[in-house]
Amino acid sequence: MAASMDPSYDMDDKIANDRERNLSESSSTTAMEEKTEEEPQDLEESPVQLVPPPSSNTLALLQVLGGFVLMFNSWGIANTFGAYQTFYEANLLKNESPSNISWIGSIQAFLLLIVGGVVTGPIFDAGYLRALVLVGSVLVVFGMMMTSLCTEYWQIVLAQGVVVGAGSGCMMLPAIAVIPQYFTTKRAFATGVAASGSSIGGVIYPIVFHKLQPQIGFGWATRIIGFIALATLMVPILCMRAKVFPSQKRPIIDFKVLREVPWDLFNVGSFFGFMGMYIPFYYISTYSFEKGFVDENLAFYLLTIINTGSIFGRIVPNFFADKVGPLNITAPWCLFCSIIAFSWLSVSSLGQAVVFCLFYGFFSGTFVSIVGPALVTLSPDLSLIGTHMGMAFTFSAMGLLVGNPVAGVLLNKYGWIGPAMLCGTANVLAAIFVFIARVNRYGWKMTVKA
């Protein structure tokens, strides 16, 4: 009793109780903080986090931007070769025939598809996305820098044809394989936006070369293109991330798909389509200048105009492809390309040339960008879609390899009627085979989404 009345005891007891209560609260707070810190880790390991992000997710949009830049510096540089073709014919390689010169661009585009469709597939599946982007960036920049130093035909074939082509191929698969992982809807539209980078590159790079070459020379004009590529390629190097990689390595060749008649027919059509598709890109400037209705400066800008039309051709039809199906668009668009190509020889003024370039660029751009979604609809096993695309790109690459050089040979032998008829006939055959593939797979009812 005395002890309980002692004020010093009461004070000591109160201090002890406060200390115990504070320790209890501190322990509780610490436990809550630890729980809060642990919860994100648990959530991160939860399978719920594996759900793909929505299409509006910032990371998804960054993949589209990265794919756009990769296409800008792969197909965009390939689409620039028409400007180099005109320059080589008049200056650096004036002793070579147009057919020989066109082999440079054809080899570049051939390797772009072969390396991008066949070689890089297993590397991507193994998880080396960043390595592909890095190697491709280094090769493209290095190839352009070496091209700026070239003075002989064989040197340009190696630098601009082989090195740039191989580097572009390393970048092509990441540009088209990553984006669908981030979109559950509007995949074709998102892919089309990224694919438009190739056309915009085909607009910007020729202008850069055309404006700078007379002022600072061929070497530095080409080097500046290399520096632009180096700067812009930092975007995909830093931003592109694959959400998933295949759990099993896919084979390079699937022999079973070769027994699928619609798949075979479509790829025969793709061969003819790519054989004829790029002939106007290489020769429209030379044709207009030789016919005398434009000067050398305006003739160059026709290449820019045809690439401008291709921008809209890669975006607008892909939007509708999500609704009606890619096969229902591919065949008629190839037919429109053939009609425009057959009218090539009637072009006799600047206005007609501009209209020709805009319309041909629009319809040809659609074919190039819609092949991937079309192959998805025809693939019998979507787990092997990467293999099937690689095999299909081989058909396309062969068409690209032979189309422009053959057009050059026909030009030397028959005049301009040769390239025009080859372009138009190849597009007609492409439309026929694609249409037969569509009917074989989905029947004659045209209202069916295919």
C-alpha positions as CSV (number, residue, x, y, z in Angstrom):
1,M,0.0,0.0,0.0
2,A,2.8,2.4,0.9
3,A,4.5,1.5,-2.3
4,S,1.4,2.2,-4.3
5,M,1.1,5.6,-2.8
6,D,4.8,6.5,-3.4
7,P,4.8,9.2,-6.2
8,S,8.2,8.0,-7.5
9,Y,6.9,4.5,-7.9
10,D,3.8,5.8,-9.7
11,M,6.0,7.9,-12.1
12,D,8.3,4.9,-12.7
13,D,5.3,2.6,-13.3
14,K,3.8,5.1,-15.8
15,I,7.0,5.5,-17.7
16,A,7.4,1.7,-17.9
17,N,3.8,1.4,-19.1
18,D,4.3,4.1,-21.7
19,R,7.5,2.5,-22.9
20,E,5.8,-0.8,-23.2
21,R,2.9,0.7,-25.1
22,N,5.2,2.6,-27.4
23,L,7.2,-0.6,-28.1
24,S,3.9,-2.4,-28.8
25,E,2.8,0.3,-31.2
26,S,6.3,0.5,-32.9
27,S,6.2,-3.3,-33.3
28,S,2.7,-3.1,-34.8
29,T,3.8,-0.3,-37.2
30,T,6.9,-2.2,-38.2
31,A,4.9,-5.3,-38.8
32,M,2.4,-3.4,-41.0
33,E,5.3,-1.8,-42.9
34,E,6.9,-5.2,-43.4
35,K,3.5,-6.5,-44.6
36,T,3.1,-3.6,-47.0
37,E,6.6,-4.2,-48.3
38,E,6.0,-7.9,-48.8
39,E,2.6,-7.5,-50.5
40,P,3.9,-6.1,-53.8
41,Q,6.4,-8.9,-53.9
42,D,3.6,-11.4,-53.4
43,L,1.5,-9.7,-56.1
44,E,4.5,-9.7,-58.4
45,E,4.8,-13.4,-58.1
46,S,1.0,-13.9,-58.5
47,P,-0.1,-15.3,-61.8
48,V,-2.7,-12.5,-62.0
49,Q,0.2,-10.2,-63.0
50,L,0.8,-12.2,-66.1
51,V,-2.4,-10.8,-67.7
52,P,-1.4,-8.8,-70.8
53,P,-1.7,-5.0,-70.3
54,P,-4.5,-3.1,-72.1
55,S,-3.8,-1.6,-75.5
56,S,-3.6,1.9,-74.0
57,N,-0.8,0.9,-71.7
58,T,2.2,3.2,-72.0
59,L,4.5,0.2,-72.4
60,A,2.4,-1.1,-75.2
61,L,2.6,2.2,-77.0
62,L,6.4,2.3,-76.5
63,Q,6.5,-1.1,-78.3
64,V,4.7,0.4,-81.3
65,L,7.1,3.4,-81.2
66,G,10.0,1.0,-81.1
67,G,8.6,-1.1,-83.9
68,F,8.1,2.1,-85.9
69,V,11.7,3.1,-85.5
70,L,12.9,-0.4,-86.5
71,M,10.8,-0.3,-89.6
72,F,12.0,3.3,-90.3
73,N,15.6,2.1,-90.3
74,S,15.2,-1.3,-92.0
75,W,12.5,-1.1,-94.7
76,G,12.8,2.7,-94.7
77,I,16.4,2.5,-95.8
78,A,15.5,-0.2,-98.3
79,N,12.8,2.0,-99.8
80,T,15.5,4.7,-100.1
81,F,17.4,2.8,-102.7
82,G,15.5,4.3,-105.5
83,A,17.3,7.6,-104.8
84,Y,20.6,5.8,-104.8
85,Q,19.7,4.0,-108.0
86,T,19.2,7.3,-109.8
87,F,22.4,8.7,-108.4
88,Y,24.5,5.7,-109.2
89,E,23.2,5.6,-112.8
90,A,24.2,9.2,-113.4
91,N,27.4,9.4,-111.3
92,L,29.2,6.9,-109.2
93,L,28.3,3.7,-111.2
94,K,27.4,5.3,-114.6
95,N,29.4,2.5,-116.4
96,E,27.1,-0.1,-114.9
97,S,23.7,-1.1,-116.4
98,P,20.5,-0.3,-114.5
99,S,20.0,-4.0,-114.0
100,N,23.4,-4.4,-112.3
101,I,22.8,-1.4,-110.1
102,S,19.3,-2.7,-109.0
103,W,21.0,-5.9,-107.8
104,I,22.3,-3.9,-104.9
105,G,18.9,-2.9,-103.6
106,S,17.5,-6.4,-104.4
107,I,20.2,-8.1,-102.4
108,Q,19.5,-5.7,-99.5
109,A,15.8,-6.4,-99.6
110,F,16.3,-10.2,-100.1
111,L,18.6,-10.4,-97.0
112,L,16.1,-8.3,-95.0
113,L,13.4,-10.9,-95.5
114,I,15.6,-14.0,-95.4
115,V,17.5,-13.0,-92.3
116,G,14.4,-11.5,-90.7
117,G,12.2,-14.4,-91.5
118,V,14.3,-17.5,-91.2
119,V,17.6,-16.8,-89.4
120,T,16.5,-14.6,-86.6
121,G,13.4,-16.7,-85.6
122,P,15.2,-19.3,-83.4
123,I,17.3,-16.5,-81.9
124,F,14.2,-14.5,-80.9
125,D,12.5,-17.6,-79.5
126,A,15.6,-18.2,-77.3
127,G,15.1,-14.8,-75.7
128,Y,17.7,-12.7,-77.4
129,L,15.4,-9.8,-78.5
130,R,17.8,-7.1,-77.3
131,A,20.8,-8.8,-78.9
132,L,19.0,-8.8,-82.3
133,V,18.1,-5.1,-82.0
134,L,21.7,-4.3,-81.0
135,V,23.4,-6.4,-83.7
136,G,21.0,-5.1,-86.4
137,S,21.6,-1.5,-85.3
138,V,25.3,-1.9,-85.4
139,L,25.3,-3.5,-88.9
140,V,22.9,-0.9,-90.4
141,V,25.0,2.0,-89.1
142,F,28.3,0.3,-90.0
143,G,27.0,-0.6,-93.5
144,M,25.9,3.0,-94.2
145,M,29.2,4.3,-93.0
146,M,31.1,1.9,-95.2
147,T,28.9,2.7,-98.2
148,S,30.0,6.3,-97.8
149,L,33.6,5.3,-98.4
150,C,32.9,3.0,-101.5
151,T,34.0,3.8,-105.0
152,E,33.6,0.5,-106.8
153,Y,30.5,-1.6,-107.6
154,W,31.6,-4.7,-105.7
155,Q,32.3,-2.5,-102.6
156,I,28.8,-1.1,-102.6
157,V,27.3,-4.5,-103.1
158,L,29.0,-5.7,-100.0
159,A,28.4,-2.6,-97.8
160,Q,24.9,-1.4,-98.9
161,G,23.6,-4.7,-100.2
162,V,25.0,-7.4,-97.8
163,V,25.8,-5.6,-94.5
164,V,22.9,-3.2,-94.4
165,G,20.6,-5.9,-95.6
166,A,21.7,-8.4,-92.9
167,G,21.4,-5.7,-90.2
168,S,17.9,-4.7,-91.4
169,G,16.9,-8.4,-91.3
170,C,18.0,-8.6,-87.6
171,M,15.6,-5.7,-86.8
172,M,12.6,-6.8,-88.8
173,L,11.4,-9.7,-86.6
174,P,11.4,-7.7,-83.4
175,A,9.5,-5.0,-85.1
176,I,6.6,-7.3,-85.9
177,A,6.8,-10.1,-83.3
178,V,6.7,-8.0,-80.1
179,I,3.7,-5.7,-80.8
180,P,1.0,-8.4,-80.9
181,Q,2.0,-9.5,-77.4
182,Y,0.7,-6.2,-76.0
183,F,-2.6,-5.9,-77.9
184,T,-5.6,-8.1,-77.6
185,T,-7.6,-6.0,-80.0
186,K,-6.6,-3.8,-83.1
187,R,-3.5,-5.9,-83.6
188,A,-3.5,-5.4,-87.3
189,F,-4.0,-1.6,-86.9
190,A,-1.1,-1.4,-84.3
191,T,1.1,-3.4,-86.6
192,G,0.1,-1.1,-89.5
193,V,1.1,2.0,-87.5
194,A,4.5,0.5,-86.8
195,A,4.9,-0.7,-90.4
196,S,4.2,2.9,-91.6
197,G,7.7,3.7,-90.3
198,S,9.1,2.0,-93.4
199,S,7.2,4.4,-95.6
200,I,8.1,7.5,-93.6
201,G,11.7,6.4,-93.7
202,G,11.3,6.1,-97.4
203,V,10.1,9.7,-97.5
204,I,12.7,11.3,-95.1
205,Y,15.9,9.5,-96.1
206,P,15.7,10.2,-99.8
207,I,15.1,13.9,-99.1
208,V,18.1,14.0,-96.8
209,F,20.3,12.3,-99.4
210,H,18.9,14.4,-102.3
211,K,19.3,17.8,-100.5
212,L,22.7,17.1,-98.9
213,Q,24.5,15.2,-101.7
214,P,25.0,18.2,-104.0
215,Q,26.2,20.3,-101.1
216,I,28.5,18.0,-99.1
217,G,29.0,15.1,-101.4
218,F,27.9,11.5,-101.6
219,G,30.1,10.4,-98.7
220,W,28.9,12.8,-96.0
221,A,25.2,12.6,-97.2
222,T,25.3,8.9,-96.7
223,R,27.1,9.3,-93.3
224,I,24.4,11.6,-92.0
225,I,21.8,9.0,-92.9
226,G,23.9,6.6,-90.8
227,F,24.0,9.1,-87.9
228,I,20.2,9.6,-88.0
229,A,19.8,5.8,-87.9
230,L,22.2,5.6,-84.9
231,A,20.3,8.3,-83.0
232,T,16.8,7.0,-83.6
233,L,17.7,3.3,-82.9
234,M,18.3,4.2,-79.3
235,V,14.6,4.1,-78.8
236,P,14.0,0.4,-79.5
237,I,17.3,-0.5,-77.8
238,L,16.1,1.1,-74.6
239,C,12.3,0.5,-74.8
240,M,11.5,-2.7,-76.5
241,R,10.6,-5.6,-74.2
242,A,9.0,-9.0,-75.1
243,K,6.4,-10.1,-72.6
244,V,6.8,-13.8,-73.3
245,F,9.0,-16.1,-75.3
246,P,8.0,-19.5,-76.6
247,S,8.5,-22.3,-74.0
248,Q,9.9,-24.6,-76.7
249,K,12.2,-23.9,-79.6
250,R,10.4,-23.9,-82.9
251,P,11.7,-25.7,-85.9
252,I,13.1,-23.7,-88.8
253,I,10.9,-25.7,-91.3
254,D,7.5,-27.3,-90.8
255,F,7.0,-29.7,-93.7
256,K,3.4,-30.3,-92.7
257,V,2.3,-26.8,-93.6
258,L,3.5,-27.4,-97.2
259,R,0.6,-29.8,-97.6
260,E,-1.8,-27.0,-96.8
261,V,-3.1,-25.9,-100.2
262,P,-4.3,-22.4,-99.1
263,W,-1.0,-21.7,-97.5
264,D,0.9,-22.8,-100.6
265,L,-1.3,-20.7,-102.9
266,F,-1.0,-17.6,-100.8
267,N,2.8,-17.8,-100.8
268,V,3.0,-18.3,-104.6
269,G,0.9,-15.2,-104.8
270,S,3.3,-13.5,-102.3
271,F,6.3,-14.4,-104.6
272,F,4.7,-12.8,-107.6
273,G,3.5,-9.8,-105.5
274,F,6.9,-9.0,-104.2
275,M,8.4,-9.6,-107.6
276,G,6.5,-6.8,-109.2
277,M,5.7,-4.6,-106.2
278,Y,8.9,-2.5,-106.0
279,I,9.6,-2.0,-109.7
280,P,8.0,1.5,-109.7
281,F,9.9,2.4,-106.5
282,Y,13.2,1.8,-108.3
283,Y,12.4,3.1,-111.8
284,I,9.7,5.8,-111.7
285,S,12.2,8.6,-111.2
286,T,14.4,7.5,-114.1
287,Y,11.3,7.0,-116.3
288,S,9.9,10.5,-115.7
289,F,13.3,12.2,-116.3
290,E,14.0,10.3,-119.5
291,K,10.5,11.1,-120.8
292,G,11.3,14.8,-120.3
293,F,8.3,16.0,-118.4
294,V,10.2,16.6,-115.2
295,D,13.7,17.8,-114.4
296,E,16.1,15.8,-112.3
297,N,15.0,17.5,-109.1
298,L,11.3,16.8,-109.5
299,A,12.0,13.3,-110.8
300,F,13.6,12.5,-107.4
301,Y,10.6,13.7,-105.5
302,L,8.4,11.2,-107.2
303,L,10.0,8.5,-105.1
304,T,9.1,10.6,-102.0
305,I,5.5,10.8,-103.2
306,I,5.1,7.1,-103.8
307,N,6.4,6.4,-100.3
308,T,4.0,9.0,-98.9
309,G,1.1,7.2,-100.5
310,S,2.4,4.0,-99.0
311,I,2.1,5.5,-95.5
312,F,-1.7,5.6,-95.7
313,G,-1.7,2.2,-97.5
314,R,-0.1,0.6,-94.5
315,I,-2.4,2.1,-91.9
316,V,-6.0,2.6,-93.3
317,P,-6.6,-0.8,-94.8
318,N,-5.1,-2.5,-91.8
319,F,-7.8,-0.8,-89.7
320,F,-10.5,-2.4,-91.8
321,A,-8.6,-5.7,-91.9
322,D,-9.5,-6.2,-88.2
323,K,-13.1,-6.1,-89.2
324,V,-13.4,-7.9,-92.6
325,G,-10.3,-10.0,-92.6
326,P,-6.9,-9.5,-94.3
327,L,-7.5,-12.0,-97.2
328,N,-10.6,-10.1,-98.2
329,I,-8.4,-7.0,-98.7
330,T,-5.2,-8.5,-100.1
331,A,-6.5,-9.9,-103.4
332,P,-8.4,-6.8,-104.6
333,W,-5.6,-4.5,-103.6
334,C,-3.1,-6.5,-105.7
335,L,-5.5,-6.3,-108.6
336,F,-5.7,-2.5,-108.1
337,C,-1.9,-2.4,-108.2
338,S,-1.9,-4.3,-111.5
339,I,-4.4,-1.9,-113.1
340,I,-2.2,1.1,-112.0
341,A,0.9,-0.6,-113.3
342,F,-0.6,-1.3,-116.7
343,S,-1.3,2.4,-117.0
344,W,2.3,3.4,-116.3
345,L,3.2,4.0,-119.9
346,S,0.3,6.5,-120.3
347,V,2.0,8.8,-117.7
348,S,3.2,11.8,-119.7
349,S,3.0,14.8,-117.4
350,L,4.0,15.8,-113.8
351,G,0.4,15.7,-112.6
352,Q,-0.2,12.2,-114.0
353,A,3.0,11.0,-112.5
354,V,2.0,12.4,-109.0
355,V,-1.4,10.6,-109.2
356,F,0.3,7.4,-110.4
357,C,2.7,7.5,-107.5
358,L,0.1,8.3,-104.8
359,F,-2.3,5.5,-105.9
360,Y,0.4,2.9,-106.5
361,G,2.1,3.7,-103.2
362,F,-1.2,3.4,-101.4
363,F,-2.2,0.0,-102.8
364,S,1.3,-1.5,-102.7
365,G,1.8,-0.4,-99.1
366,T,-1.2,-2.4,-98.1
367,F,0.1,-5.6,-99.6
368,V,3.5,-5.3,-97.8
369,S,2.0,-4.7,-94.4
370,I,-0.9,-7.1,-94.5
371,V,1.0,-10.3,-95.4
372,G,1.7,-11.1,-91.7
373,P,-2.0,-10.9,-90.5
374,A,-3.0,-12.9,-93.6
375,L,-0.6,-15.7,-92.8
376,V,-2.0,-15.9,-89.3
377,T,-5.5,-16.7,-90.7
378,L,-4.0,-19.4,-93.0
379,S,-1.6,-21.0,-90.5
380,P,-3.0,-24.5,-89.4
381,D,-1.0,-24.4,-86.2
382,L,-0.6,-21.0,-84.5
383,S,2.0,-22.4,-82.1
384,L,4.3,-22.6,-85.2
385,I,3.3,-19.2,-86.7
386,G,6.9,-18.0,-86.4
387,T,8.1,-20.9,-88.5
388,H,5.3,-20.5,-91.0
389,M,6.1,-16.7,-91.4
390,G,9.8,-17.5,-91.8
391,M,9.0,-20.0,-94.6
392,A,6.6,-17.6,-96.2
393,F,9.1,-14.7,-96.2
394,T,11.5,-17.0,-98.2
395,F,9.0,-17.0,-101.0
396,S,8.7,-13.2,-100.7
397,A,12.4,-12.7,-100.6
398,M,13.0,-14.7,-103.8
399,G,10.4,-12.5,-105.6
400,L,12.2,-9.4,-104.3
401,L,15.6,-10.7,-105.4
402,V,14.7,-11.3,-109.0
403,G,12.0,-8.7,-109.7
404,N,14.0,-5.5,-110.1
405,P,17.0,-6.9,-111.9
406,V,14.7,-8.7,-114.4
407,A,12.9,-5.4,-114.9
408,G,16.3,-3.8,-115.7
409,V,17.0,-6.5,-118.3
410,L,13.6,-6.0,-119.9
411,L,14.2,-2.2,-119.9
412,N,17.4,-2.6,-121.8
413,K,15.9,-5.0,-124.3
414,Y,12.3,-3.7,-124.8
415,G,12.2,-0.2,-123.4
416,W,9.9,1.0,-120.7
417,I,7.1,-1.4,-121.7
418,G,9.1,-4.2,-120.2
419,P,9.2,-3.1,-116.5
420,A,5.6,-1.9,-116.8
421,M,4.2,-5.2,-118.1
422,L,6.3,-7.2,-115.7
423,C,5.0,-5.2,-112.7
424,G,1.3,-5.4,-113.9
425,T,1.5,-9.1,-114.8
426,A,3.1,-10.0,-111.5
427,N,0.5,-8.2,-109.5
428,V,-2.3,-9.9,-111.5
429,L,-0.8,-13.3,-110.7
430,A,-0.5,-12.3,-107.1
431,A,-4.2,-11.3,-106.9
432,I,-5.3,-14.6,-108.6
433,F,-3.3,-16.9,-106.3
434,V,-4.3,-15.0,-103.1
435,F,-8.0,-15.1,-104.2
436,I,-7.9,-18.8,-104.9
437,A,-6.2,-19.4,-101.5
438,R,-9.1,-17.4,-99.9
439,V,-11.8,-19.4,-101.7
440,N,-10.1,-22.7,-101.0
441,R,-10.0,-21.9,-97.2
442,Y,-13.2,-20.0,-96.6
443,G,-15.4,-20.7,-99.7
444,W,-17.1,-18.5,-102.2
445,K,-19.2,-16.5,-99.7
446,M,-17.6,-13.0,-99.8
447,T,-19.3,-11.8,-96.6
448,V,-17.3,-14.2,-94.5
449,K,-14.5,-12.6,-92.5
450,A,-11.3,-14.1,-93.9
